[in-house]
Amino acid sequence: MIFITAKFRVKPEYAETWPAITADFTAATRAEPGCLWYDWSRSLEDPNEYVLVEAFADDDAAVAHVTSEHFKTAQSHLPPHLAETPRIVNFKVPQDDWSELGELAVK
């Protein structure tokens, strides 16, 4: 799978409404056939930072995502709400779901 984590620093005036600002894009992405997950979280240390954790089944799914109409719309819609260019970690992982964190196993 293609596993991606990105950090979005949002302008303070949009921090509370960021989930609504990204709602259509998030819903459209989650509906893509190759999207395994697409989940937003908000930083506990910085209320203006959101972290996106996403995964796509394979290269074809990732290419379909970045060439979709909703992605193109997001490229013009989202940047005016951002304080800086998002930072990203993107890599391939030889699995298709989350693994258990054995060191913290629940018995």
N, C-alpha and C positions, 0 to 999 in steps of 0.2 A: 504494500500500500504506500501511498504518498502521504506522509504525516507532516503537518504544518502547524507551527505556533507563531502567532504574530502579535505584537504589542502596538496598540493604537493610543497615542496621547491625544486626547480630545480637548478642544478649547473649553475652558471652564464654563462658559455660558451654554455649552451643549452637553455637559457631562451627565446631567440628570435625564436628558431626553435621547441620549445615544441609542438605547434599545429601540425606541420608536423610529429614530432616523434610519436605522439599519434593518428594520422589521421586514420590509418587502424583499430586500436583497437576501436576508437570512432565510426567509421562507422559500424563495425561489431556489436558492442553493441547496437547501435540505431536500427539495423535491427532485433534484438531479438524480438520474439512475445510478451514477457511480459515487455519489456522496455517501460516505459511511457515517460521518458525524460532522457537525458544524456548531460549535458551542462557544458562547461568549461568557466571560467572567469579568468581574470588576476587581481591580487591585485593592487589597486591604490597606496598603500604605499610601497610595496615590489615588484619590477619588476621580482624577481626570484620566486615568489609564484603564483601558479595557484590554483583556487578553482573549484572543481567538484561538481555539484549538479545533483543527479541522483535519479530516482525512478523506482521501479518495481512493477508490479501489485499485487504480493503476494509472499509467501515463495517459491513456486515452480519456479517462474520466477527468483527470486534471486539465488536460487540454480543452476538453469540452467545457469545463467550468470557466476558464479564462477567456474563452472565445464566445461565451454566451451573451445574449443581449442584456440580461440583467447585470452581468459583470461590466459590460461597456457602460451601462447606465450608472453603476456604482462608481466607475472611474471619474465621472464628472460630478456626481451627486455628493460623494463622501468627503473629498479633500477640503472643501471650504469649512468643514466642521472640525478639521484636525489642526493641532498645534505644530505637528511635524510629520515627516514621512514615516509611516509605520516601519517597524523593525521585524524581521522574519527569520525563522529557522525552518528549513525545508529539507526533508530527506526521505529516502526510501527505506521501508522497514519490511522484512520478510515475514509478515503476519497480516491478518485481516480483521483483528479485533484487539481489545485491551487484554493484557496478561494480568494475572494476579500478582500483587505485591506480597510475595511469600514471607518477607521479613515482618509483616504486620498482619499475618493470617488471623482471621477471626474463627475461633473454635466453638 
